[in-house]
Amino acid sequence: MNRSTTFSFDHDDRRRVYEYVERHGRATIDDLEDALAIDPRGIRHHVAILKRDAQLTEADGELAVAFGTGETEEHRSEACGFAIRPATQSDLSGLVGAIRRVASENPDIVAETVADVIDREEALLRHNEVESRMFFVATVDDEVVGWVHLRAPELDKLAHTAKLTVGVLPEYRRCDLGSHLLERGVAWARERGYEKLYNSVPATNEGAIDFLAGRGWETEAVREDHYRIDGEYVDEVMMATWI
């Protein structure tokens, strides 16, 4: 599914099926039959249509929102080997833990908010008439050690933009994971027609600012005293790049 997908479902029950899967992150046919007051034959028919139209995908008996996100990439640096792949619902707890750990060590308000949202909603991916939300994760021995997150509002005036956050656990930063994650996120955004990416961080997070600046991102604005961290007012640095 890409950014041009519309959500004008031609059947209310089909919309209900899609929204249940989208809201829960993943679901089986049995889940749908238990939760929705729809004839089981109708559910299977709507699922088949949604899969045909590339709105849902199915793997190992579980349905999920279809993003067309690509395959797993294997990488090896002098320091370590790692994989980068689209996040799945089973990554939720590991991803939340990684984001919160990184945000606690280097203030990143956006990342911290993202962790709270996906933990509360218990769903990683979103693609509806309000927003699109995508994650890629970096893993070492199946452990989530880094991520890149993109969120885009489904609003015509902002349809060319998306917000991006990226982070890596400290002990894996020597592996150049951050660069690979950023490249994967930018490639996903570019393929779907986005033109500009944003990232805003507290001025005290010098590591994130230097990382992005070193890869061509520019500071577009600074909002003075925007955050209050540990009782101190901190500026917000608003960075962006055209892709």
Buried (B, 14 or more C-beta within 10 A) or exposed (E): BEBEBEEEBEEEBBBBBBBBBBBBBBBBBEBBBEBBEBEEEBBBBBBEBBBEBEBBBBEEEBBBBBBEBBEEBEBEEEEBEBBBBBBBBEBBEBBBBBBBEBBEEBBBBBBBEBBBBBBEBEBBBBBBEEEBBBBBBBBBEEBBBBBBBBBBBBEEEEBEBBBBBBBBBEEBBEBBBBBBBBBBBBEBBEEBEBEBBBBBBBBBBEBBBEBBEEEEBEEEEEEEEBBEEEEEEBBBBBBBBEB
